Amino acid sequence: MRRAVELAQRGRGLVEPNPMVGAVLVDDDRQLISEGFHERFGGPHAEVHVLQEAGERARGATLFVTLEPCCHYGKTGPCSRAIIQAGVKRVVVGVVDPAPHIDGGGIADLVNAKIEVEIGVLAEECRQLIAPFNKLVTTRTPWVHAKWAMTLDGKLAAHTGHSQWISNETSRAYAHQLRGLVDAVIVGAGTVRRDNPRLTARPSGRRTPVRVVVDTEATLSLDSNLIRTLDEAPVMVACGTNASLENIERLRSEGIKVVVSPPMSGNPGVDLSSLLHDLGRQSMTHVLVEGGNRLLGSFFDAGFVDEVHVFVGPKIVGGDSAPHPVGGTGLPEIPELSSLVDPSIRILEGDVLIEGRLRKMLSMPREERVDDRKS
C-alpha cells in the first residue's frame, strides 16, 4: 500500500478534479505483477492500468489500491466491474470514496462478487492523499494553499515597499512550480497595483491557473501585466456590490470574467466564501493565495486556509511600518500546539522553506469578507 501511495502522487496536477490514486497487483507470495496510477483526468483509472498490464496474471491475485474502486460510468467504466471480470480474488483498500455518488458502491460490488475485501490499510496516508478531493466533493470548495516569502524578521517588503527579492532563485523556481500545479492563483488588488505581477507559472506547469484578483471596486488597470498576458492565462476579478457598472463592463469587454459578490450585512467587500464556492463550481481543486497581507489575513480569519508554503530569506530589513505576511484580526492567544501538522522544513540554497497542512482546530474566528480598497 505504501508503494501505491507513492505511485498515486505522480498524478498531482494531472488528474484533478479527480483524486490521485495508486494501485499495486501482487501474487500469493506478494511478488509484484503490475503497478500503476491514475495518470490524467479522463484517462483510465489506476486499477485499469494494473489489470491491463497484468492480463491473465490478474486472476487469483491481490490488488492494493489507495481508494475504493469506482462503481459508476463516467469518462471511464466502473473499476469494480473490471476487477471482477479480471478474476482478482482479494482487494485491499486504503480508504472508502467520499464522493456521494459512490457511497460504498464499489466495495459492495466486490463483496457481492465474493471477492475478499480489506479496508483501512495505511488509512491516514491514503486519507491525506485525497484530502483536496474530499474537500471538493463534500463542501464544493477547493483546497486553499497560502504562500508568501518573508525576511528573517518577518517582513514582506521594506518600509518603502521594495520587495525584490526576498527569496532566492531556487525558492522562486519552486514557487513557480506550485503555480503550475493549482487551478487558480488569488491576490488582492493592492498587490496588483504595487507589484504588477503576471502570476503565471514560468516555465509552464501541468496546469494553467486562472489569475483571480480580489478587487472590491473592479479597478484593475487595463495596462496591468495581467491584462497584457491574457493570451497566457485567463483572468477573473471578484468585486463587491459597490463596484460601478462602468468598471465591470470595462473589464468584461477585455475578456475578463467578473464575479460580483452577493451582498451581506451591508458590507460591500468580497465574500470569500462565495468566491470559493464559485471556484468549486468550476471544479477547481487547488487554489493558491499569494497576498497581500489583508487578503491572507481574511482567509486565515475565516478558517479557509488548508496548507501553507512559507519561504524565509536570511535577510533583515526592520521598520515598524514594513508590511508583515498575515493581517486580519488574528488569534487572541498563542496556540499551545503547532499551527501545522507535521510540517516539512527544507533549505533551498540558504532560504528556509516551511510547508504543512493547518491544524484546523486552531483556525481563527470566521470572517468571510475582505474589503480590498485599503490594501
C-alpha positions as CSV (number, residue, x, y, z in Angstrom):
1,M,0.0,0.0,0.0
2,R,2.9,2.4,0.7
3,R,4.1,1.8,-2.8
4,A,0.6,2.5,-4.1
5,V,0.6,5.9,-2.2
6,E,3.9,6.8,-3.8
7,L,2.6,6.0,-7.3
8,A,-0.6,8.0,-6.7
9,Q,1.4,11.2,-6.1
10,R,2.7,11.1,-9.6
11,G,-0.7,12.2,-10.8
12,R,-0.7,15.5,-8.9
13,G,-1.6,18.3,-11.2
14,L,-2.7,15.9,-14.0
15,V,-5.8,14.2,-12.6
16,E,-7.8,17.0,-10.8
17,P,-10.6,17.3,-10.1
18,N,-10.4,13.5,-9.8
19,P,-8.4,12.1,-6.8
20,M,-4.9,10.8,-7.0
21,V,-5.0,7.0,-6.9
22,G,-2.3,4.3,-7.0
23,A,-2.6,0.6,-7.3
24,V,-0.3,-2.5,-7.0
25,L,-1.2,-6.0,-8.0
26,V,0.7,-8.9,-6.4
27,D,0.6,-12.7,-6.3
28,D,0.2,-15.0,-3.3
29,D,3.9,-14.6,-2.5
30,R,3.5,-10.8,-2.6
31,Q,5.6,-10.6,-5.7
32,L,4.8,-7.7,-8.0
33,I,2.7,-8.4,-11.0
34,S,2.0,-4.9,-12.1
35,E,1.6,-1.3,-10.7
36,G,0.1,1.9,-11.9
37,F,-1.7,5.2,-11.0
38,H,-4.3,7.5,-12.3
39,E,-2.3,9.4,-14.9
40,R,-4.6,12.0,-16.3
41,F,-8.2,13.4,-16.0
42,G,-10.5,11.4,-18.3
43,G,-8.0,8.6,-18.7
44,P,-8.0,5.1,-17.3
45,H,-8.1,4.8,-13.5
46,A,-5.2,3.2,-11.6
47,E,-6.9,-0.2,-11.3
48,V,-7.4,-0.4,-15.1
49,H,-3.8,0.3,-15.7
50,V,-2.6,-2.6,-13.5
51,L,-5.2,-5.0,-14.8
52,Q,-4.4,-4.3,-18.4
53,E,-0.7,-4.7,-17.8
54,A,-1.2,-7.9,-15.8
55,G,-3.6,-9.6,-18.3
56,E,-4.3,-13.2,-17.3
57,R,-1.9,-12.9,-14.4
58,A,-4.5,-10.9,-12.5
59,R,-6.6,-14.0,-12.0
60,G,-6.3,-15.0,-8.4
61,A,-4.1,-12.0,-7.5
62,T,-4.4,-9.4,-4.7
63,L,-5.0,-5.8,-5.6
64,F,-3.8,-3.0,-3.3
65,V,-5.5,0.3,-4.1
66,T,-5.4,3.6,-2.2
67,L,-9.1,4.5,-2.8
68,E,-12.3,2.4,-3.1
69,P,-12.7,1.4,-6.8
70,C,-15.4,3.4,-8.6
71,C,-18.7,1.7,-9.5
72,H,-20.2,4.2,-12.0
73,Y,-20.0,5.1,-15.6
74,G,-18.3,8.4,-16.2
75,K,-15.4,9.2,-18.5
76,T,-14.4,5.6,-18.0
77,G,-16.2,2.4,-17.0
78,P,-16.6,1.1,-13.4
79,C,-13.4,-0.2,-11.9
80,S,-15.3,-2.6,-9.7
81,R,-16.6,-4.4,-12.7
82,A,-13.1,-4.5,-14.3
83,I,-11.7,-6.1,-11.1
84,I,-14.5,-8.7,-11.0
85,Q,-14.0,-9.6,-14.7
86,A,-10.2,-9.9,-14.3
87,G,-10.7,-12.6,-11.6
88,V,-8.9,-10.8,-8.8
89,K,-9.6,-12.7,-5.5
90,R,-8.7,-10.1,-2.9
91,V,-8.8,-6.3,-2.8
92,V,-7.1,-4.2,-0.1
93,V,-8.4,-0.7,0.0
94,G,-6.9,2.3,1.8
95,V,-10.0,4.5,2.3
96,V,-13.6,4.5,1.1
97,D,-14.5,7.0,-1.6
98,P,-16.1,10.2,0.0
99,A,-18.0,11.1,-3.2
100,P,-21.7,10.8,-2.7
101,H,-22.3,9.0,-6.0
102,I,-20.0,6.2,-4.8
103,D,-21.3,5.7,-1.3
104,G,-19.6,2.4,-0.7
105,G,-21.0,1.0,-4.0
106,G,-17.6,-0.1,-5.3
107,I,-16.9,-2.2,-2.2
108,A,-20.4,-3.6,-2.3
109,D,-19.9,-4.7,-5.9
110,L,-16.7,-6.6,-4.9
111,V,-18.3,-8.2,-1.8
112,N,-21.3,-9.3,-3.8
113,A,-19.0,-10.9,-6.3
114,K,-17.4,-13.0,-3.4
115,I,-14.1,-11.1,-3.6
116,E,-12.4,-10.7,-0.2
117,V,-12.1,-7.0,0.7
118,E,-10.0,-5.4,3.4
119,I,-10.4,-1.7,4.2
120,G,-8.2,0.7,6.2
121,V,-4.6,-0.3,5.4
122,L,-2.5,2.9,5.7
123,A,-5.8,4.7,6.0
124,E,-4.3,8.0,7.3
125,E,-1.8,8.2,4.5
126,C,-4.5,7.4,1.9
127,R,-6.9,9.9,3.5
128,Q,-4.3,12.7,3.3
129,L,-3.7,11.8,-0.3
130,I,-7.3,12.6,-1.3
131,A,-7.9,15.4,1.2
132,P,-8.3,18.1,-1.5
133,F,-10.7,15.8,-3.5
134,N,-12.6,15.1,-0.3
135,K,-13.0,18.8,0.4
136,L,-14.2,19.5,-3.1
137,V,-16.8,16.7,-3.2
138,T,-18.1,17.3,0.4
139,T,-18.0,21.1,0.6
140,R,-17.9,22.1,-3.1
141,T,-14.9,24.4,-2.3
142,P,-11.3,23.9,-3.3
143,W,-8.2,23.2,-1.2
144,V,-6.7,26.5,-0.2
145,H,-2.9,27.0,-0.2
146,A,-1.3,30.1,1.2
147,K,2.1,31.2,0.1
148,W,4.4,34.1,1.0
149,A,8.1,35.0,1.2
150,M,9.3,36.9,4.1
151,T,12.6,38.1,5.6
152,L,14.2,36.7,8.7
153,D,12.4,39.4,10.8
154,G,9.1,38.6,9.3
155,K,8.7,41.4,6.6
156,L,7.1,41.1,3.2
157,A,9.0,44.2,2.0
158,A,11.0,47.2,3.2
159,H,9.1,50.2,4.6
160,T,9.5,51.8,1.2
161,G,7.6,49.0,-0.4
162,H,10.7,47.5,-2.1
163,S,10.4,43.7,-2.1
164,Q,12.6,42.2,-4.8
165,W,14.0,39.9,-4.0
166,I,13.4,38.4,-0.5
167,S,13.8,34.8,-1.7
168,N,16.5,33.4,-3.9
169,E,16.2,31.9,-7.4
170,T,15.8,28.4,-6.2
171,S,12.9,29.4,-4.0
172,R,11.3,31.4,-6.7
173,A,11.6,28.5,-9.1
174,Y,9.8,26.3,-6.6
175,A,7.1,28.9,-6.2
176,H,6.5,28.8,-9.9
177,Q,6.2,25.0,-9.7
178,L,3.5,25.5,-7.1
179,R,1.6,27.8,-9.5
180,G,1.8,25.1,-12.2
181,L,0.0,22.6,-10.0
182,V,-3.0,24.7,-9.0
183,D,-6.2,25.8,-10.7
184,A,-6.2,29.4,-9.6
185,V,-3.8,32.0,-8.1
186,I,-5.5,34.6,-5.9
187,V,-4.2,38.0,-5.0
188,G,-5.6,41.3,-3.7
189,A,-5.9,44.4,-5.8
190,G,-3.3,46.2,-3.7
191,T,-0.7,43.5,-4.6
192,V,-1.5,44.0,-8.3
193,R,-1.2,47.8,-8.0
194,R,2.1,47.6,-6.1
195,D,3.9,44.7,-7.9
196,N,2.2,44.5,-11.3
197,P,2.7,40.7,-11.4
198,R,1.9,38.3,-14.2
199,L,1.0,35.4,-11.8
200,T,1.8,32.8,-14.4
201,A,3.9,29.7,-13.9
202,R,7.3,30.1,-15.6
203,P,8.1,27.7,-17.2
204,S,4.5,26.5,-17.6
205,G,3.4,23.6,-15.4
206,R,1.0,20.8,-15.6
207,R,-1.9,23.2,-15.1
208,T,-2.6,26.8,-16.3
209,P,-4.1,28.6,-13.3
210,V,-6.7,31.3,-13.6
211,R,-5.4,34.6,-12.2
212,V,-8.0,35.8,-9.7
213,V,-7.9,39.4,-8.3
214,V,-10.0,40.3,-5.3
215,D,-10.8,43.8,-6.3
216,T,-13.7,45.4,-4.4
217,E,-14.3,48.2,-6.8
218,A,-13.2,46.4,-10.0
219,T,-10.5,49.0,-10.6
220,L,-7.9,46.6,-12.3
221,S,-5.9,48.6,-14.8
222,L,-6.1,47.6,-18.4
223,D,-2.4,48.4,-18.6
224,S,-1.5,45.8,-16.0
225,N,0.6,42.8,-16.8
226,L,-2.4,40.6,-16.0
227,I,-4.3,42.1,-18.9
228,R,-1.3,42.2,-21.2
229,T,-0.8,38.4,-20.8
230,L,-4.4,37.3,-21.2
231,D,-3.2,35.1,-24.1
232,E,-1.2,33.1,-21.5
233,A,-3.9,32.5,-18.9
234,P,-7.4,33.8,-18.1
235,V,-8.1,36.5,-15.5
236,M,-11.0,36.7,-13.1
237,V,-12.0,39.7,-11.0
238,A,-14.0,39.2,-7.8
239,C,-15.6,42.6,-6.8
240,G,-18.1,43.9,-4.3
241,T,-21.6,45.3,-4.7
242,N,-20.2,48.9,-4.8
243,A,-18.2,48.3,-8.0
244,S,-19.6,50.6,-10.7
245,L,-21.2,49.0,-13.7
246,E,-18.8,51.0,-15.9
247,N,-15.8,49.4,-14.2
248,I,-17.4,45.9,-14.5
249,E,-18.2,46.3,-18.2
250,R,-14.8,47.8,-18.9
251,L,-13.2,44.6,-17.7
252,R,-15.7,42.3,-19.3
253,S,-15.1,43.9,-22.7
254,E,-11.5,42.8,-22.4
255,G,-12.5,39.2,-21.9
256,I,-12.2,39.2,-18.1
257,K,-14.7,37.2,-16.1
258,V,-16.1,39.5,-13.4
259,V,-18.0,38.0,-10.4
260,V,-19.9,40.3,-8.2
261,S,-20.0,39.2,-4.5
262,P,-23.5,38.8,-3.1
263,P,-24.5,41.5,-0.6
264,M,-24.3,40.6,3.1
265,S,-24.9,42.7,6.2
266,G,-24.3,45.9,4.3
267,N,-20.6,45.0,3.8
268,P,-19.5,46.0,0.2
269,G,-16.4,43.8,0.3
270,V,-15.9,40.5,-1.4
271,D,-17.5,37.4,0.3
272,L,-14.6,34.9,0.3
273,S,-17.0,32.0,1.0
274,S,-19.0,32.9,-2.1
275,L,-15.8,33.2,-4.1
276,L,-14.5,29.8,-3.1
277,H,-17.9,28.2,-3.8
278,D,-17.8,29.8,-7.3
279,L,-14.3,28.3,-7.9
280,G,-15.6,25.0,-6.6
281,R,-18.5,25.0,-9.1
282,Q,-15.8,25.3,-11.8
283,S,-14.3,22.0,-10.4
284,M,-11.2,23.8,-9.1
285,T,-9.4,21.5,-6.7
286,H,-6.4,23.6,-5.6
287,V,-6.1,27.4,-5.3
288,L,-3.1,29.4,-4.2
289,V,-3.5,32.6,-2.2
290,E,-0.3,34.8,-2.7
291,G,-1.3,38.0,-0.9
292,G,-1.3,40.8,0.2
293,N,-1.4,40.6,3.9
294,R,-5.0,41.8,4.2
295,L,-6.3,39.1,1.9
296,L,-4.2,36.4,3.6
297,G,-5.4,37.6,6.9
298,S,-9.0,37.4,5.8
299,F,-8.5,33.8,4.5
300,F,-6.9,32.8,7.9
301,D,-9.5,34.7,9.9
302,A,-12.3,32.7,8.1
303,G,-10.5,29.4,8.6
304,F,-10.3,28.8,4.9
305,V,-6.6,28.0,4.6
306,D,-5.7,24.3,4.4
307,E,-2.0,24.4,3.7
308,V,0.9,26.9,3.8
309,H,4.2,27.3,1.9
310,V,6.4,29.9,3.5
311,F,9.8,31.0,2.2
312,V,12.1,32.7,4.7
313,G,15.1,34.6,3.3
314,P,18.1,35.2,5.6
315,K,17.7,39.0,5.3
316,I,16.8,41.6,7.9
317,V,15.1,44.9,6.9
318,G,13.4,46.2,10.1
319,G,11.0,49.0,10.2
320,D,7.8,49.5,12.2
321,S,5.8,50.3,9.1
322,A,7.3,47.5,6.9
323,P,4.4,45.1,5.9
324,H,4.1,41.7,7.5
325,P,2.6,38.5,5.9
326,V,-0.7,37.9,7.6
327,G,-3.1,40.7,8.6
328,G,-6.7,40.4,9.7
329,T,-8.0,40.1,13.3
330,G,-5.8,37.2,14.3
331,L,-5.9,34.8,17.2
332,P,-6.4,36.1,20.8
333,E,-3.7,33.8,22.2
334,I,-0.6,32.0,21.0
335,P,-1.6,28.4,20.1
336,E,-0.4,25.7,22.5
337,L,0.4,23.4,19.6
338,S,2.0,24.0,16.3
339,S,-0.4,25.5,13.8
340,L,0.9,23.0,11.2
341,V,0.5,19.2,11.4
342,D,3.9,17.5,10.8
343,P,5.5,20.5,8.9
344,S,8.2,19.9,6.4
345,I,11.3,22.1,6.7
346,R,13.9,22.3,3.9
347,I,16.8,24.5,3.0
348,L,16.8,25.9,-0.5
349,E,20.2,27.4,-1.3
350,G,20.2,29.3,2.0
351,D,16.4,30.1,2.2
352,V,14.2,28.1,4.6
353,L,11.0,26.6,3.1
354,I,8.3,25.6,5.7
355,E,5.3,23.7,4.4
356,G,2.5,21.9,6.1
357,R,-1.3,21.5,6.5
358,L,-3.1,23.5,9.0
359,R,-4.3,22.1,12.3
360,K,-8.0,23.1,11.7
361,M,-8.9,23.3,15.3
362,L,-6.7,26.3,15.6
363,S,-8.3,28.3,12.8
364,M,-9.0,31.9,13.5
365,P,-12.5,33.3,14.1
366,R,-14.6,33.2,10.9
367,E,-14.8,36.5,9.0
368,E,-15.7,35.8,5.4
369,R,-15.4,39.2,3.8
370,V,-12.4,41.3,2.7
371,D,-12.6,44.9,1.7
372,D,-9.6,45.3,-0.6
373,R,-9.9,49.1,-1.0
374,K,-7.3,49.8,1.7
375,S,-4.8,47.1,0.7
